[in-house]
Amino acid sequence: MTAELNSADDAGQAGASAHDAVAAGGPAAEDPAARERRRLLRFLLRLGHLLLATGAPAGLVEATLRRVAATSTMAHFNVLALPTVVFVNFADEEALRTEFTAEQGLVLRFDQIEAVYALANDAERAPIDGVQGLHRINQILSMAPRLGVGWNVLGHVLATVGIGLVLRPSGDVVLAAAFFGLVVGALKVVARDRGILTTLLPTFAAFVVALVALVAAQHGFAASPIYVLVASLVTFLPGGVLATATVELAYGDVVSGGTRLVYGMLQLVFLALGMLAAASLVDLPAERLFAPPPDAALRAWGPWIGTLLFALGHTLHYAARLRTLPWLIVVLLVAQAGQQLGNIAFGGYMSGFVAALIITPVSYMVQYRLAGPPAMVTYVPALWLIVPGSLGLIGMAELVGTDRMAGVENFVATLFSIVAIGLGSVVGTGVYNALFDPVFERAGTMADSMLRYLRLRR
């Protein structure tokens, strides 16, 4: 999940794609009450659009919109959310009204994600006027970044160094990770909101980083190319997308889950293609991919310092509010501890399952019980922290070695590693639903939504 947002005009274009279907025989002019219902329906539509842009599961989006509609006394309300489109409708005494909108590359910063969930919470607690709700949405879309481009790039450097310390706390790896973090951070700024450039950025960044790292190792630079690759490319990992896809599939939402799964897999393929293109230009023996392990003292404190730097880097890079930082540190430290426990008990690949099993209910608890930031603000960075440590991306990065078959095997292991993390999220979500609040419900299937639609028409 990248961190910049299109302007409010983009959202207006998305809203303009909505259309209304009014039953024949309806009045030519609407009364004020009907006009307010239409505005409220448009507000619910755009709110669902923003919730999808935060990366929330479709079931959570649908449940949130239904609660908001119930608070606003909108009877016979129906919603269907998919990863890139939201349908809403309701029946009044005169007509069945339906609107839909499609997501057009809308990407939110962390401060905007918090504002979206604050608006949803306010609308759940008390009825909100449609005009007021739409005004607040426009304010969220037009929020200027709190920090400039320099802080954005610095945040990416700190996050990259943090991952480097978690994976291999050595001076050479940390210095190389800082350099490549700067390069990738600058590339993300240049490609921001540039259409096809944004789409191709993971492949291009993977190619540039892999090529420079392999050439440097070929000429005697001591840092391990594998760990440098992992640290600098970690923010391109679709860990959150694949974990959400696994949760949705487990809860029976085949359309949304399958769509996200394909998209996440394609992101991994983009990264692999970039690394393979660089590896085809530079042949490096497999034994040169890994640097010698650091001393025991460095291994002991490095991951914990790296976790703190990773949290600070994300706060700067994704423009999160300062009050979010302590909560993010707590969740990331829990993720790091859970992964180390899982590694001791089950080994590298299952360590991600254990960490995801723990951080999922913790992130929900921070949001719903402790009045902290939304779960997506703490949960996704935690996944970025545990995916490399579970050996997933490390295995994929071994594609740059001369042993291509071993690289393919490790790529498959990467997929299983990320699926294990998604399964941990499924179990963790079930634990929180059972013990605390049923925040995640099974999303409505196409058949369910059509049945509700037909009932509304009667």
C-alpha positions in Angstrom: 0.0 0.0 0.0 1.5 3.2 -1.1 0.8 6.4 0.6 -0.4 9.2 -1.6 -3.9 10.2 -2.6 -5.4 11.6 -5.7 -7.0 15.0 -5.4 -10.6 15.6 -4.4 -11.3 16.0 -8.1 -10.5 12.3 -8.7 -13.1 11.4 -6.1 -15.5 13.7 -7.7 -15.0 11.9 -11.0 -15.6 8.6 -9.2 -18.8 10.0 -7.8 -19.8 11.2 -11.2 -19.7 7.5 -12.4 -22.6 6.7 -10.1 -26.0 6.5 -11.7 -29.6 6.3 -10.4 -32.3 4.0 -11.5 -35.8 5.3 -10.5 -38.9 3.3 -11.0 -41.3 4.3 -13.7 -44.1 6.5 -12.6 -42.1 8.3 -9.9 -42.6 12.0 -9.4 -40.9 14.5 -11.7 -39.6 16.5 -8.8 -38.4 15.2 -5.4 -39.5 16.6 -2.1 -36.9 17.7 0.4 -37.0 14.4 2.3 -36.4 12.4 -0.8 -33.6 14.7 -1.8 -32.0 14.2 1.6 -32.3 10.4 1.2 -30.5 10.6 -2.1 -27.7 12.7 -0.5 -27.4 10.2 2.3 -27.2 7.3 -0.3 -24.4 9.2 -2.1 -22.6 9.7 1.2 -22.8 6.0 2.0 -21.6 5.2 -1.5 -18.5 7.5 -1.2 -17.8 6.3 2.4 -17.7 2.7 1.2 -15.4 3.8 -1.6 -13.0 5.3 0.9 -13.2 2.3 3.2 -12.2 0.0 0.3 -9.3 2.3 -0.4 -8.0 1.7 3.1 -7.6 -2.0 2.3 -10.4 -3.1 4.5 -12.1 -6.5 3.7 -15.4 -6.3 1.8 -17.3 -7.8 4.7 -16.1 -5.1 7.1 -17.1 -2.4 4.6 -20.6 -3.8 4.1 -21.1 -4.2 7.9 -20.0 -0.6 8.5 -22.3 0.8 5.9 -25.2 -1.1 7.2 -24.6 0.2 10.7 -24.4 3.7 9.4 -27.6 3.3 7.4 -29.4 1.9 10.5 -28.3 4.8 12.6 -29.7 7.2 9.9 -33.0 5.2 10.0 -32.6 4.3 6.3 -34.9 1.3 6.0 -34.5 -1.4 3.4 -30.9 -0.6 2.8 -28.7 -3.0 0.8 -25.0 -2.9 0.0 -22.6 -5.1 -2.0 -18.8 -4.3 -1.8 -16.2 -5.7 -4.1 -12.5 -4.7 -4.1 -13.0 -2.0 -6.8 -16.7 -1.3 -6.8 -19.5 -0.5 -4.3 -23.2 -0.9 -4.9 -25.8 0.6 -2.6 -29.6 0.8 -2.8 -32.6 1.4 -0.7 -36.4 1.3 -1.3 -38.7 4.0 -0.2 -42.4 4.3 -0.7 -42.1 5.5 -4.2 -39.0 3.9 -5.9 -36.0 1.6 -5.6 -32.9 3.8 -5.8 -29.5 2.2 -6.8 -26.1 3.8 -7.1 -22.6 2.4 -7.7 -19.1 3.7 -8.1 -15.8 2.1 -9.1 -12.5 2.7 -7.4 -10.0 4.5 -9.8 -6.6 4.0 -8.2 -7.5 5.8 -5.0 -4.7 5.5 -2.4 -4.8 7.0 1.1 -2.1 8.1 3.4 -2.3 6.9 7.0 -3.6 10.2 8.3 -6.4 10.0 5.8 -7.2 6.4 6.7 -7.6 7.6 10.4 -9.9 10.4 9.2 -12.0 8.0 7.2 -12.5 5.7 10.2 -13.2 8.6 12.5 -16.0 9.7 10.0 -17.4 6.2 9.9 -17.4 6.0 13.7 -19.2 9.3 14.0 -21.8 8.3 11.5 -22.4 5.0 13.4 -22.9 6.8 16.7 -25.3 9.5 15.6 -27.3 10.3 12.4 -25.3 12.5 10.0 -26.6 14.9 7.4 -25.9 13.8 3.9 -24.5 17.2 2.9 -22.3 17.3 6.1 -21.0 13.8 5.4 -20.1 14.6 1.8 -18.4 17.8 3.0 -16.2 15.8 5.4 -15.3 13.3 2.7 -14.2 16.2 0.5 -12.1 17.5 3.4 -10.4 14.1 3.8 -9.6 13.9 0.1 -8.1 17.4 0.0 -6.0 16.9 3.2 -2.5 18.1 2.4 0.4 15.9 3.6 1.7 17.1 7.0 5.3 16.5 5.9 7.2 17.4 2.8 8.8 15.1 0.2 12.1 15.1 2.1 10.5 13.6 5.2 8.7 11.1 3.0 12.0 9.8 1.5 13.7 9.9 4.9 10.9 7.7 6.3 11.5 5.2 3.6 15.2 5.1 4.4 14.6 4.5 8.1 12.0 1.8 7.3 14.6 0.1 5.0 17.3 0.3 7.6 14.9 -1.1 10.2 14.2 -4.2 8.0 18.0 -4.5 7.4 18.6 -4.6 11.2 15.8 -7.2 11.7 17.2 -9.5 9.0 21.0 -9.1 9.3 22.2 -6.5 11.8 25.6 -5.7 10.3 27.2 -2.4 9.4 27.6 -3.3 5.7 24.0 -4.4 5.3 22.6 -1.4 7.1 24.6 1.1 5.0 23.6 -0.6 1.8 20.0 -0.7 2.9 20.1 3.0 3.7 21.4 3.8 0.2 18.9 1.6 -1.6 16.1 2.9 0.7 17.0 6.4 -0.5 17.0 5.2 -4.2 13.6 3.4 -3.9 12.1 6.3 -1.9 13.1 8.8 -4.6 11.7 6.5 -7.3 8.3 6.3 -5.4 8.2 10.1 -5.3 8.9 10.4 -9.0 6.4 7.8 -10.0 3.6 9.1 -7.7 0.3 9.6 -9.5 1.9 8.8 -12.9 -0.4 6.1 -14.1 1.6 3.4 -15.9 4.8 4.4 -14.1 3.2 3.7 -10.8 2.1 0.3 -12.0 5.6 -0.6 -13.3 7.4 0.8 -10.3 7.8 -2.5 -8.4 9.4 -4.2 -11.4 11.7 -1.2 -12.2 12.7 -0.7 -8.6 13.4 -4.5 -8.2 15.5 -4.4 -11.4 17.6 -1.3 -10.3 18.2 -2.5 -6.8 19.1 -6.1 -7.8 21.4 -4.9 -10.6 23.3 -2.5 -8.4 23.5 -4.9 -5.5 24.7 -7.8 -7.6 27.3 -5.7 -9.4 28.6 -4.4 -6.1 28.8 -7.9 -4.7 30.6 -9.0 -7.8 33.2 -6.3 -7.2 33.8 -7.3 -3.6 31.3 -5.3 -1.6 30.8 -7.3 1.6 27.0 -6.6 2.2 24.7 -9.5 1.4 22.7 -8.8 -1.8 19.8 -10.9 -0.5 19.2 -8.9 2.6 19.7 -5.6 0.8 17.1 -6.6 -1.8 14.6 -7.6 0.9 15.0 -4.5 3.0 14.7 -2.0 0.1 11.7 -3.7 -1.6 9.6 -4.6 1.5 7.0 -1.8 1.0 6.1 -3.3 -2.4 5.1 -6.6 -0.8 1.4 -7.4 -1.1 1.3 -9.0 2.3 -1.8 -7.0 3.4 -3.6 -7.7 0.2 -2.9 -11.5 0.3 -3.8 -11.7 4.0 -7.0 -9.9 3.4 -7.7 -12.2 0.4 -7.2 -15.2 2.6 -9.6 -13.9 5.3 -12.2 -13.1 2.7 -11.9 -16.5 1.1 -12.2 -18.2 4.5 -15.3 -16.2 5.2 -16.9 -17.3 1.9 -16.4 -14.1 -0.1 -15.1 -15.8 -3.2 -15.3 -12.9 -5.6 -13.4 -10.3 -3.4 -11.0 -12.8 -2.0 -10.2 -14.3 -5.4 -9.7 -10.9 -7.0 -7.3 -9.7 -4.2 -5.4 -13.0 -4.4 -4.8 -12.7 -8.1 -3.7 -9.0 -7.7 -1.4 -9.9 -4.8 0.2 -12.8 -6.8 0.7 -10.5 -9.7 2.6 -8.0 -7.5 4.9 -10.8 -6.4 5.5 -11.7 -10.1 6.3 -8.1 -10.9 9.0 -8.1 -8.2 10.4 -11.4 -9.3 10.5 -10.3 -13.0 12.6 -7.3 -12.0 15.1 -9.3 -10.0 15.3 -12.0 -12.7 16.0 -9.4 -15.4 18.9 -8.1 -13.3 20.2 -11.6 -12.6 20.3 -12.3 -16.3 22.8 -9.5 -16.7 25.0 -10.4 -13.7 25.9 -14.0 -12.9 26.7 -14.3 -9.2 27.4 -17.6 -7.5 24.9 -18.6 -4.8 27.5 -18.5 -2.1 28.0 -14.8 -2.7 24.4 -14.0 -2.0 24.7 -14.2 1.8 27.2 -12.3 4.0 28.7 -14.0 7.0 26.4 -13.8 10.1 27.0 -11.0 12.6 28.3 -11.6 16.1 25.9 -12.7 18.8 25.7 -9.3 20.5 24.6 -7.7 17.3 22.0 -10.4 16.7 20.6 -9.8 20.1 19.7 -6.1 20.0 19.6 -5.5 16.2 16.0 -6.7 15.5 14.5 -4.7 18.3 16.3 -1.5 17.3 15.3 -2.2 13.7 11.7 -2.6 14.7 11.7 0.9 16.3 13.3 2.4 13.3 10.8 0.6 11.1 7.9 2.2 13.1 9.4 5.6 12.9 10.1 5.3 9.2 6.5 4.3 8.5 5.2 7.2 10.5 7.2 9.6 8.4 6.8 7.9 5.0 3.0 7.4 5.2 2.3 10.7 7.0 0.7 9.1 10.0 -0.2 11.3 13.0 2.3 11.5 15.7 -0.1 10.0 18.3 -0.1 6.8 16.1 3.6 6.1 16.6 3.3 4.6 20.1 0.5 2.3 19.0 2.5 1.3 15.9 5.5 0.5 18.0 3.5 -1.7 20.4 2.0 -3.7 17.5 5.3 -4.1 15.7 7.1 -5.2 18.9 4.3 -7.8 19.5 4.8 -8.9 15.9 8.5 -9.2 16.4 8.2 -11.2 19.6 5.5 -13.5 18.1 7.7 -14.2 15.1 10.7 -15.1 17.3 8.5 -17.4 19.4 7.1 -19.0 16.3 10.6 -19.4 14.8 11.8 -21.2 18.0 8.7 -23.4 18.1 8.1 -24.2 14.4 10.8 -22.8 12.2 11.1 -19.9 9.8 8.1 -20.4 7.5 5.5 -21.0 10.3 6.8 -18.1 12.3 4.7 -15.8 10.2 1.6 -17.8 11.0 2.2 -17.4 14.8 3.0 -13.6 14.4 -0.1 -13.0 12.3 -2.3 -15.0 14.7 -1.2 -12.6 17.5 -1.1 -9.2 15.8 -4.5 -9.5 14.2 -6.5 -9.5 17.4 -4.0 -7.0 18.9 -4.6 -4.5 16.1 -8.3 -4.8 16.4 -8.1 -4.4 20.1 -6.1 -1.2 19.7 -8.8 0.2 17.4 -12.0 -0.9 19.1 -11.1 -1.3 22.8 -8.2 1.2 23.4 -9.3 4.1 21.1 -6.1 3.8 19.0 -5.6 4.1 15.3 -7.5 1.9 12.8 -6.4 -1.6 12.5 -5.2 -1.2 8.9 -2.7 1.5 10.1 -0.9 -0.9 12.4 -1.8 -4.3 10.9 -0.3 -3.7 7.4 3.1 -2.5 8.6 3.3 -5.4 11.0 2.8 -7.7 8.0 5.6 -6.0 6.1 7.7 -6.7 9.2 6.9 -10.4 9.5 6.8 -11.4 5.8 10.6 -11.0 5.2 11.4 -12.5 8.6 9.3 -15.6 7.8 11.9 -16.3 5.0 9.2 -15.6 2.4 10.8 -12.7 0.5 14.3 -14.0 1.2 13.4 -17.2 -0.7 12.0 -15.1 -3.6 15.2 -13.0 -3.6 17.3 -16.1 -4.1 16.0 -16.0 -7.7 18.9 -13.7 -8.4 21.4 -16.6 -7.8 22.8 -18.9 -10.5 20.8 -21.9 -9.2 17.5 -21.1 -11.0 15.7 -24.3 -9.9 16.4 -23.5 -6.2 15.2 -20.0 -6.9 11.9 -21.3 -8.3 11.5 -23.7 -5.3 12.0 -20.8 -3.0 9.5 -18.6 -4.9 6.9 -21.3 -4.3 7.9 -21.4 -0.6 7.3 -17.7 -0.6 3.7 -18.2 -1.6 3.1 -20.8 1.1 4.8 -18.5 3.6 2.4 -15.6 2.8 -0.6 -17.9 2.8 0.5 -19.2 6.2 0.5 -15.5 7.4 -3.0 -15.1 5.9 -4.2 -18.2 7.7 -2.9 -16.8 10.9 -4.9 -13.6 10.2 -8.0 -15.7 9.7 -7.6 -17.5 13.0 -6.7 -14.2 14.8 -9.8 -12.6 13.3 -11.9 -15.5 14.5 -10.4 -15.2 18.0 -11.2 -11.5 18.3 -14.8 -12.0 16.9 -15.4 -14.8 19.4 -13.9 -13.2 22.5 -14.5 -9.5 22.0 -16.5 -7.8 19.2 -17.8 -9.3 15.9 -16.1 -6.7 13.8 -15.7 -8.9 10.8 -18.8 -10.5 9.3 -19.1 -12.8 6.3 -19.5 -10.6 3.2 -22.7 -10.9 1.3 -22.5 -13.1 -1.8 -23.8 -12.1 -5.2 -26.8 -14.4 -4.6 -27.5 -12.8 -1.2 -27.4 -9.3 -2.6 -29.7 -10.2 -5.6 -32.2 -11.8 -3.2 -32.3 -8.7 -1.1 -32.6 -6.6 -4.2 -35.6 -8.6 -5.4 -37.2 -8.3 -1.9 -36.8 -4.6 -2.0 -38.6 -4.4 -5.4 -41.7 -6.2 -4.1 
